[in-house]
Amino acid sequence: MSISPRVAMVAGETSGDLLAGLLIDGMQAHWPQLQSCGIGGPQMQRRGFEAWWPSEKLAVHGYSMEVLRRLRELLRIRKQLRERLLRDRPDVFIGVDAPDFNLGLEADLRAAGIKTVHFVCPSIWAWRADRVEKIRRSADHVLCIFPFEPELLAHHGIAATYVGHPLAGVIPMLPDRAAARAQLGLQDSDEVLAILPGSRSSEIQYIAQPFFEAAALVLKARPAIKLIVPAVPALRDRIVQIAHHCGLGGAVQIIAGQSHTVLAACDATLIASGTATLEAALFKRPMVIGYHMHPWSWWLMRRRQLQPWVGLPNILCREFVVPELIQDAATPQALCAAALDWLDARRSNPQKIAALERRFTALHESLQRNTPQLAADAIQKILAA
């Protein structure tokens, strides 16, 4: 291994880009002259990452039409990337989440003698238990973000290290609500509902309209409420169109990015299932988790689901601490009613809000580690082996 290793990485979509950016921070602390390249987004590129393709190319979801429409392009990208990495071999390849894309690539690279690391254990404890064998073939080591995962992987002969969840180290234990509101031009007395309809095009297609229709109903019940949407920049125009279609017009503030600022500022959030729900929990915010996907994708996912929960906060707390309205249950009326329950609780039942904040604080503490350093230490040991 060279003194400053050459690291190839693949991170898909916004959440993977964020996690990979934090990992690069840790590696650069070890190796200031680190070279990194592959597929990545703006967070990675700000840290000197050479993106051969943007991470948004991998932002697909589901088991059927959403993926099939892009399958040829994704397979072409993976083939070209594999050929390039086999020709110009990195010291280590790190696949960040995106298991459908990364695990197959890792298996090919590992078979060719390139060391491989997978960052973020696939959710074999929630669904897709059949992925265990694929992980064993693909990864020399797995960096886990939840504390129970290394023991689970060890039972299957897979080496793993718990490094904590990177977001738990980035998000403050006590978010500064006043500062966030000032940054967004909100008053301390404002009642604020955040709307996070997802970071993928397919999510916007299926869940944005029910969310905005629910928000319109909330607005009727509470005319003074402030509605704010932190939109993925590439999807902002489409989100604006859907909001106008739902009759919100100028009643909703749609900004590019700044999801952490919005979550710090809000009283409650309507939020699509995914990493963002964990971010909302780390900000200690009441939420209503909603999700909708292509019916065929939903049928396949339900068959593989191993737990009664879908949202990460509920999975990690092992109970329904926040409501989940999934697929046919995600109607505008139901989403509105659940959001109003949280908003009402802030006025009439503060004990309910305080209890949720205590649960989320305990969750935050369990996930808080020096993730960039622990991950970089594990990678260093793999390179030295």
C-alpha positions, 0 to 999 in steps of 0.5 A, a space after each residue: 500500500 502506498 503512504 497515501 492510498 488510492 481509494 475508489 468509492 461508489 455512493 448513490 443518491 443524497 444520503 450515500 453522498 453525505 455518509 461518504 463525505 464524512 468517511 472521506 473526512 476521516 480518511 483524509 485525517 489519516 492520509 492528507 494526500 488521499 486520492 479518491 475517485 468513482 461515483 459520488 455527489 457534491 459532498 464528496 466532490 467538495 472534499 476532492 473526490 474525482 466523480 467519474 459519474 454523479 451519484 444521482 445516476 444511482 438514485 432509483 428505488 423499487 423492484 420493478 418499473 422504476 428500476 427496469 426503465 434505468 436498468 440498461 444505463 445502470 448496467 452499462 455504468 457498472 460495467 465501465 466502472 468495473 473495467 476501469 478499476 480492474 485496469 487501474 487498480 485502487 488500493 481499496 474499493 468502498 461501496 457506500 450503501 446502494 447494495 443492488 449496485 455495489 455488492 455485485 461490483 464488490 464481488 468482481 473486484 474482490 475476486 480479482 484481488 482488490 480489497 473491498 469494504 461495504 459501508 452501511 450493512 444492508 438491512 438483512 434484519 428488516 428484509 432481504 435476508 437472502 443478501 447474507 451470502 452475497 455480502 459474504 462473497 462481496 466484502 472483506 469487511 463491513 462498516 456497520 452504523 447500528 450497534 447490533 449488526 456486527 454480531 449478526 454478521 459474525 454469525 454468518 462469518 462476515 467481518 464487521 466493525 460498528 462505527 456508529 452512525 455518522 449523522 449522530 455525530 453531525 447533528 447536535 444533541 440539542 438542536 438550535 431551533 431559534 438559530 434555524 428559524 432565524 436562518 429561514 426567516 421564521 418567527 419563534 412564535 410560528 407553527 411550522 410543518 416541514 414536508 420532506 417527500 424524498 430525494 429520489 425521482 420515484 419518491 416524488 412521483 408517488 408520495 409528493 402529491 399525497 403529502 401536499 394534499 395533506 398539507 393543504 388540509 392542514 393549512 385549512 385547519 391552521 391558516 397561520 401555519 408555515 409550510 416549508 419543504 427542503 427540496 433536493 435541488 435537482 427535483 425542486 422544479 418538479 416539487 414546485 409544480 406538484 405543490 401548485 397543482 395541489 393548490 398550495 401556490 405561495 402558501 408553501 416555502 420550497 427551498 433548495 436543500 437545507 434539510 437539517 436547518 428545516 428539521 431543526 426549525 420545525 414543530 413536526 414533519 411529514 416525511 418519506 420513509 428513509 434515512 431522513 426519518 432517522 435525521 428527524 429523530 436525531 433532531 428530536 422532532 415529531 414525525 409522520 412517516 409516509 411512503 408509497 411506491 409502485 404496486 408491484 414493488 410494494 407487493 415484493 417488498 411486503 413479501 420480504 419484510 421481516 419486521 412490522 416497522 418500516 421507518 428507521 426510528 420505529 425499527 430502532 426503538 422496536 415499537 411504533 413511537 411515531 405513526 407510519 402510513 404506508 402505501 394505501 394507508 398514506 391518504 391525504 386525510 390520514 396524513 393530515 390527521 396524524 400531523 395535526 395530532 402532533 401539532 395539537 400535542 405541542 399545545 395540549 399534551 406537552 408530556 407526549 412531546 417530551 416523552 418522544 424527545 427522551 426516546 430520541 435522545 436515548 437513540 441519539 446517544 446509542 448511535 453517537 461515535 467518532 464515525 469518521 475516525 473509527 471507519 478510517 481506523 478499520 480501513 487502515 487495518 484492512 489495507 495493512 493486512 
